[in-house]
Amino acid sequence: MSDNTQLNSKLDLLKIEIESHLDSYEDQNKIIAPNLNKAMKYSLMAGGKRIRSILAIHAGLMCGGDKKVLLDIAPCIELLHTYSLIHDDLPSMDNSDWRRGKKTCHKVHGEDIATLAGDALLTDAWDLLIEQCKINKISDSVIVDLIQTLSKSIGSYGMVAGQVLDLENENKRCNLETLNKIHEYKTGKLFIGSLLLGYKLSSSSKEEELALINYGKSFGMAFQITDDILDVTGTTQSLGKTAGLDETLNKSTFPSLLGLDKSRELAKDYVISGIDSLNIFTNSESKKNLINLLKYLLNRNS
Amino acid sequence: MSDNTQLNSKLDLLKIEIESHLDSYEDQNKIIAPNLNKAMKYSLMAGGKRIRSILAIHAGLMCGGDKKVLLDIAPCIELLHTYSLIHDDLPSMDNSDWRRGKKTCHKVHGEDIATLAGDALLTDAWDLLIEQCKINKISDSVIVDLIQTLSKSIGSYGMVAGQVLDLENENKRCNLETLNKIHEYKTGKLFIGSLLLGYKLSSSSKEEELALINYGKSFGMAFQITDDILDVTGTTQSLGKTAGLDETLNKSTFPSLLGLDKSRELAKDYVISGIDSLNIFTNSESKKNLINLLKYLLNRNS
C-alpha cells in the first residue's frame, strides 16, 4: 500500500467514528419541525472528508488529550462547517447544484428551508458543544473559551468576513495579497479554530498553541490552493461538486493569478512550512497523521 | 399624560440606553470586510422597540439584579433578533421590502451580503455575550447557562422550528392548535429566552424562573395576536413594515381564524394571565413595567 492509501484508510476509520457521533447527536424526541431536521441531517450526513474534526482530534491527541473526549466534542465543528456550505451554495451566493456528490440542500429542500437549516446548524452547534463538554466533565471556563474561539473563527472577524471579501472579488482580477487575505479568513480561520479546539481540550502550553496556529495557517493556504487547482483540473463527478465554478463566477484563484505550475509549487511551500511548525512536538502517531494530512493535500483528488 | 404615553417615554429612555450599548459593541480596529459590518449595523441600528432587551432588563431588575450588568449584557439579544429579521425578510422567505420603516437589508446591501450579515450577527452574538459577561465578572457557569438557554430558544427546537412550521402553513388554512404551536416557537421562545437571561443574571429561585416562563408564554401569544391584528388594521407607514403581508402570503392568522373581535378578546385573556404569573413577585418599579408592557400590547400601533 502506498502512504496515501494508508492515510486514506486511517482517515476513513476516523471519519466513520466522527459520523457515528454526528448521527447520534439528534434527539428524536425533541423534534418540533421534522422537515427542518431532515434538511439539516441531509447536509450534515452527506459525506465530506470531516477534515476539520480530524484536525481537531489529532491536534488534541498530539497535545496529550483524551481520544474519547475529543471524539465526543470535535464533531460539533461539522455543524458549523455544514451551515457555511449550505449558505454558500444558495442561489444568491455560489448558486451551486451539487455538493459532496449530492444535490445541494436548497435543490432538495427549497431555498427557504435550506436557509433555516443552515441557521439552525449554526445555532444548535453551541448547545451541542456544551452538552458534549458537560458529559465529558470539561470545566465551564474551557467551554466558554471554546465557544469564544470558534465564534471568533467564523463570525464577522473570521470566516464570514472572508466570504464577503470573496464575493466582492468576483468579476474582477484581484492581486495575490488580496487573494491570500480572502483565504486566510474564508478557509484558514475555521481550520485554526478546529485545531485550537483540540488543543484547548488537551493542553495549555502557549508554545503548542502558537505552533498549531502556524500549522493551521499553512494548512488553510495549501488546502485552498489545491482546491483552486482541483476546480480547474477535476470533474464534477470526481469532485462531488460543480467543477469549473470559479471560472463561471469569474473568481480570482491561485491558478488564474499564478498558473497551475506555480500554484503547485506554492502549495508545496506551505506544506513544508506547515510540517516545520510541528517541530516542537515529540514524535507521535498523531503528529505523523498531521504531517501526512498536509502532504495528502498535494495529491488529493476531491 | 396617559399611562400609555408614560410607558412609552420610559421605554424610550431604556431603548436609548440599549442602543447606545449596541452602538458601542463594534470594534472598528478589527474590521476585515467593511461592507459586511455596514450591513450588520444597518439592520442592527434600524430602530425597533428593543422589546426583548427591555424584557430581559426588567425581569432581571425584578429578580434583584444589577442594572449596569443587565444593560451591558441584555442588548446582545438584539443581534440574535436582528439576524432572524434579516433572514425572514429574504426573497426566498417573506420577501419583504420594508422593516422598521427602512428598506430591508437585502434591498440595500444585496441578498448575498444580507444572508451573510444575518449569519455574522448570529455568530458574533455569542462572542459579544461572553465579552460583556467577562467585563461584568459573571461566572463561567452562568455564561455557559446563558448560551445554552438562548441557543435552545432560537435553534432547531426553538425559534427556527417555528419559522419552518410557519412556512409550511402558508397557502393553507391551519387550525388554532397549529397556529398556537407556530407562535409558541416562532415568537414565544426568544421572549422566554430573553426573560431568562435577565433572571439568570440576577437570581436562582426556581419559583421566579417558572413565573417568568409563564409570563413569557403569555407575552409571546399576546404579542403575536396583536401583531396579526396590526397586519390587518395598520398601514405600511404606521407599522414601518409591509402591511397586509399575511394575506399576501396567504397565512393563517388569529384574525383569519377567529375574526378581529375574538382575536382582541384572546389577546386580553393572555394579558390577564401574564399579569397573574407575576403575583409571586413583590411590588417594584420593574414589576409595574412588565405589567404595563403587557397591557401596552393591547394598544400598540406598531
Interface residues (C-beta under 8 A of the other chain):
Chain A: K30 I31 I32 A33 N35 L36 N37 M40 Y83 H87 L90 P91 S92 M93 G110 E111 D112 I113 T115 L116 G118 D119 A120 L122 T123 D124 W126 D127 I130 E131 S139 D140 S141 I143 V144 I147 Q148 S151 K152 I154 G155 S156 Y157 V160 A161 G162 Q163 V164 L165 L167 E168 K181 Y185
Chain B: K30 I31 I32 A33 N35 L36 N37 M40 Y83 H87 L90 P91 S92 M93 G110 E111 D112 I113 T115 L116 G118 D119 A120 L122 T123 D124 W126 D127 I130 E131 S139 D140 S141 I143 V144 I147 Q148 S151 K152 I154 G155 S156 Y157 V160 A161 G162 Q163 V164 L165 L167 E168 K181 Y185
